[in-house]
C-alpha cells in the first residue's frame, strides 16, 4: 500500500481514469513554472532534500585542530489539497457516463498549480524557497501603460544581455499582463502578435499565479531548478455512504542557481504579493 492509498478508494477504474485525466488537463494548462525552468524528477516519496554542495561551519575550531561543518540541504515541501466528490456520480463512469461533474477536480488542480507557481515566481519563506522575482538583482522595468509593453520588454532584454544572460527567453505573464498583451492595440493588431513577430527568441507563457506584471527570463537551462519527489498525484483519504474525500499532492522544492537570469516587469497599478 503506497501513501496515495488509491486501492482503498470506492472508485472504479473508469472513475479514476476520468478524475486523473481532468486533473492532468487542468494542471497542464495552469502550471507555468514547469514550462520555463529546469525539471529534476520525479524522485519518489523517499527523496527529502536537495544537496546544495555547501557547508555551514559549526562553532570554532576544536583545540585538537579538528573543525566541523554541516552539509547544507534544501528540504522538499510536501503539498496536499483535499477535495470531495459524490460516490454515486463517480459510479456513473462505469455505466458509460462521460460527462461527470468534475468541478471539484478542476478547482483543486487550479489551487495546487497556483501554489507551486507562486513558490517559483514569488517564493515561499516557510518552505525555504526563494522565488525568481525575489532573487533577481535587476531593478524592475516599469510598464506605465498598455502600449508600453513592447518597449518595456526590449528594455528588459537589454538588461539581461548586458548581464551576459543569453537566450532563448520566455516572458511569463500574469493575468492582467496577458490580457493587456492579448487585447487589440490602436491599429487593431494585438500587442502579443507584435511581440512574437519582432522578438523571435522570446516565447510568451500564461502564468496566472504571477502577480504584479511579468517576468522575462532565460530558458537556456542551468539557471533555475524545480526538484520534484512525488509528482502531482491524486490519493484517497476516506469516505462515507455518499461522499469520498480525495486529495491532490506532490513534494517539491525550487532553487535559483543564477539570480541575474531574470528581470521583473512591473505594472504600477498592481502589486506583487509574497505568500
Wavefront OBJ file of the C-alpha trace (Angstrom):
o trace
v 0.000 0.000 0.000
v 1.537 3.335 -1.027
v 0.843 6.729 0.519
v -1.863 7.503 -2.028
v -3.974 4.514 -0.864
v -5.867 4.525 -4.162
v -6.799 0.838 -3.919
v -8.850 1.556 -0.800
v -10.992 4.183 -2.525
v -14.580 3.355 -3.643
v -13.749 4.367 -7.218
v -13.911 2.134 -10.257
v -11.129 2.130 -12.837
v -13.322 4.188 -15.167
v -13.918 6.830 -12.490
v -10.218 7.055 -11.651
v -9.455 7.479 -15.344
v -11.773 10.464 -15.730
v -10.597 12.096 -12.496
v -6.916 11.665 -13.406
v -7.397 12.866 -16.974
v -9.223 16.019 -15.893
v -6.629 16.854 -13.242
v -3.857 16.331 -15.772
v -5.585 18.604 -18.318
v -6.066 21.474 -15.848
v -2.568 21.188 -14.396
v -1.003 21.260 -17.854
v -2.929 24.449 -18.622
v -2.165 26.290 -15.365
v 1.392 25.213 -14.492
v 3.655 27.872 -15.977
v 6.838 27.427 -13.940
v 7.494 23.957 -15.312
v 7.484 25.415 -18.828
v 10.347 27.842 -18.129
v 12.639 26.207 -15.513
v 14.666 23.004 -15.397
v 12.837 19.968 -14.005
v 14.538 17.289 -11.888
v 12.500 14.200 -11.015
v 10.184 12.682 -10.106
v 12.433 11.134 -7.473
v 9.791 9.485 -5.272
v 8.391 9.886 -1.774
v 11.676 8.982 -0.088
v 13.551 11.912 -1.619
v 13.518 14.518 1.128
v 16.044 17.166 0.116
v 18.472 18.552 -2.446
v 22.199 18.624 -1.830
v 23.394 22.200 -2.350
v 27.084 21.339 -2.195
v 27.609 23.944 0.539
v 28.858 23.773 4.128
v 27.860 25.531 7.346
v 30.794 25.669 9.802
v 29.885 24.612 13.342
v 31.391 26.866 16.009
v 35.098 27.496 16.370
v 37.909 25.084 15.607
v 38.408 22.458 18.292
v 41.623 22.743 20.339
v 42.877 19.467 18.847
v 42.777 21.003 15.377
v 39.547 19.310 14.228
v 36.915 21.515 12.569
v 33.264 20.689 11.946
v 30.677 21.714 9.380
v 27.174 20.672 8.423
v 26.251 19.908 4.828
v 23.554 22.257 3.502
v 20.456 20.504 2.215
v 17.325 22.183 0.875
v 14.259 20.214 2.036
v 11.314 19.362 -0.163
v 7.896 20.791 0.650
v 5.044 18.282 0.733
v 1.804 19.793 -0.514
v -1.645 18.270 -0.041
v -5.047 19.710 -1.037
v -8.279 17.787 -0.253
v -11.486 17.734 -2.272
v -14.752 15.788 -2.050
v -16.895 14.055 -4.676
v -20.181 12.166 -4.733
v -19.757 8.393 -4.961
v -22.954 7.987 -6.976
v -21.671 10.479 -9.542
v -18.358 8.642 -9.836
v -20.109 5.274 -10.200
v -21.810 6.529 -13.354
v -18.439 6.425 -15.122
v -18.657 2.612 -15.148
v -22.115 2.858 -16.714
v -20.670 4.778 -19.640
v -21.176 8.367 -18.468
v -18.526 10.629 -19.911
v -19.940 13.892 -18.545
v -19.194 13.546 -14.835
v -19.331 16.620 -12.619
v -15.588 17.148 -12.270
v -15.726 20.722 -10.975
v -14.083 19.698 -7.660
v -11.142 18.235 -9.614
v -10.796 21.405 -11.665
v -10.855 23.605 -8.561
v -8.229 21.623 -6.647
v -5.930 21.376 -9.668
v -6.074 25.150 -10.123
v -5.277 25.708 -6.414
v -2.309 23.362 -6.429
v -0.915 24.779 -9.679
v -1.233 28.268 -8.186
v 0.638 27.153 -5.050
v 3.535 25.634 -6.995
v 3.905 28.589 -9.348
v 3.634 31.125 -6.526
v 6.607 29.447 -4.859
v 8.583 29.502 -8.112
v 7.926 33.135 -9.024
v 7.354 34.839 -5.650
v 8.986 32.439 -3.199
v 7.698 30.561 -0.159
v 9.535 31.600 3.009
v 8.132 28.880 5.260
v 9.175 26.288 2.690
v 12.723 27.725 2.464
v 12.164 28.644 -1.190
v 13.383 31.882 -2.752
v 11.429 32.849 -5.856
v 12.671 34.180 -9.172
v 11.371 37.703 -8.542
v 12.807 37.825 -5.017
v 16.230 36.680 -6.181
v 16.869 38.876 -9.217
v 19.358 41.704 -8.634
v 17.981 43.721 -11.561
v 15.819 46.757 -10.943
v 12.242 46.135 -12.185
v 11.305 47.630 -15.541
v 8.105 49.677 -15.102
v 5.319 49.312 -17.648
v 3.481 52.628 -17.453
v 0.709 51.800 -19.911
v -0.652 49.037 -22.117
v 1.054 50.369 -25.237
v 4.385 50.471 -23.376
v 4.698 46.674 -23.143
v 6.840 46.182 -26.319
v 9.217 48.969 -25.276
v 9.485 47.559 -21.742
v 10.232 44.039 -22.989
v 13.002 45.339 -25.245
v 14.473 47.295 -22.311
v 14.366 44.166 -20.136
v 16.109 42.156 -22.850
v 18.888 44.725 -22.976
v 19.401 44.392 -19.208
v 19.715 40.606 -19.407
v 22.050 40.683 -22.386
v 24.228 43.327 -20.731
v 24.472 40.971 -17.733
v 25.749 38.197 -20.000
v 22.477 36.247 -19.956
v 21.827 34.797 -23.387
v 18.607 33.329 -24.744
v 16.319 31.915 -25.753
v 13.978 33.739 -23.376
v 10.452 33.371 -22.035
v 8.092 36.110 -20.930
v 5.882 34.760 -18.134
v 2.758 36.924 -17.966
v 0.392 37.379 -15.027
v -3.337 37.572 -15.685
v -3.510 41.339 -16.242
v -0.322 41.410 -18.281
v -1.522 38.611 -20.558
v -4.919 40.243 -21.057
v -3.281 43.551 -21.952
v -0.955 41.970 -24.493
v -3.780 39.917 -25.968
v -6.002 42.975 -26.473
v -6.084 44.901 -29.722
v -3.866 47.965 -29.978
v -4.920 51.207 -31.618
v -4.393 49.757 -35.087
v -6.399 46.618 -34.253
v -3.332 44.388 -34.090
v -2.769 42.540 -30.761
v 0.396 43.536 -28.934
v 1.091 39.855 -28.331
v 1.452 39.179 -32.040
v 3.597 42.264 -32.475
v 5.957 40.981 -29.800
v 6.053 37.438 -31.181
v 6.899 38.682 -34.658
v 9.550 41.209 -33.625
v 11.229 39.150 -30.887
v 11.685 35.672 -32.328
v 13.744 34.352 -29.388
v 11.090 35.279 -26.774
v 8.178 32.915 -26.096
v 5.091 34.083 -24.202
v 3.761 31.979 -21.322
v 0.449 32.419 -19.484
v 1.262 32.392 -15.757
v -1.917 33.089 -13.738
v -0.147 32.778 -10.359
v 2.320 35.547 -11.220
v 1.250 38.838 -9.666
v 2.146 42.428 -10.422
v 3.264 42.183 -14.031
v 5.553 39.770 -15.885
v 8.945 38.087 -15.676
v 11.412 37.881 -18.540
v 13.870 35.045 -18.013
v 16.356 32.961 -19.908
v 15.343 29.398 -20.737
v 18.841 28.386 -21.840
v 18.962 25.961 -18.906
v 21.010 25.793 -15.730
v 19.579 28.926 -14.090
v 16.502 27.637 -12.219
v 15.670 24.156 -10.984
v 12.397 22.627 -9.827
v 13.059 19.357 -7.999
v 10.110 17.008 -7.542
v 9.968 13.978 -5.261
v 6.432 12.678 -5.627
v 4.955 14.225 -8.735
v 1.407 15.570 -8.782
v -0.930 12.691 -7.945
v -4.424 12.099 -6.577
v -4.855 9.956 -3.474
v -7.621 8.686 -1.205
v -8.359 9.951 2.328
v -11.713 8.471 3.484
v -15.358 8.007 2.532
v -18.856 7.523 3.950
v -22.042 6.250 2.304
v -22.413 9.184 -0.076
v -19.104 11.064 -0.399
v -15.431 10.329 -0.856
v -12.596 12.674 0.080
v -9.615 12.617 -2.239
v -6.527 14.805 -2.314
v -4.032 16.166 -4.793
v -0.447 16.026 -3.558
v 3.183 16.479 -4.518
v 6.581 17.111 -2.914
v 8.926 19.680 -4.413
v 11.432 22.447 -3.905
v 12.795 25.177 -6.137
v 16.272 26.689 -6.365
v 17.626 29.790 -8.060
v 21.049 28.901 -9.449
v 21.682 32.128 -11.376
v 19.752 35.065 -9.930
v 20.606 37.514 -12.716
v 18.929 35.346 -15.401
v 15.537 37.061 -14.911
v 14.057 40.530 -14.603
v 10.649 41.682 -13.374
v 8.416 43.948 -15.464
v 6.087 45.733 -13.067
v 2.751 47.393 -13.640
v 2.398 50.481 -11.356
v -1.293 49.836 -10.736
v -0.712 46.301 -9.482
v 1.268 44.988 -6.547
v 3.246 41.756 -6.395
v 2.395 39.838 -3.252
v 4.507 37.463 -1.243
v 2.990 34.380 0.421
l 1 2 3 4 5 6 7 8 9 10 11 12 13 14 15 16 17 18 19 20 21 22 23 24 25 26 27 28 29 30 31 32 33 34 35 36 37 38 39 40 41 42 43 44 45 46 47 48 49 50 51 52 53 54 55 56 57 58 59 60 61 62 63 64 65 66 67 68 69 70 71 72 73 74 75 76 77 78 79 80 81 82 83 84 85 86 87 88 89 90 91 92 93 94 95 96 97 98 99 100 101 102 103 104 105 106 107 108 109 110 111 112 113 114 115 116 117 118 119 120 121 122 123 124 125 126 127 128 129 130 131 132 133 134 135 136 137 138 139 140 141 142 143 144 145 146 147 148 149 150 151 152 153 154 155 156 157 158 159 160 161 162 163 164 165 166 167 168 169 170 171 172 173 174 175 176 177 178 179 180 181 182 183 184 185 186 187 188 189 190 191 192 193 194 195 196 197 198 199 200 201 202 203 204 205 206 207 208 209 210 211 212 213 214 215 216 217 218 219 220 221 222 223 224 225 226 227 228 229 230 231 232 233 234 235 236 237 238 239 240 241 242 243 244 245 246 247 248 249 250 251 252 253 254 255 256 257 258 259 260 261 262 263 264 265 266 267 268 269 270 271 272 273 274 275
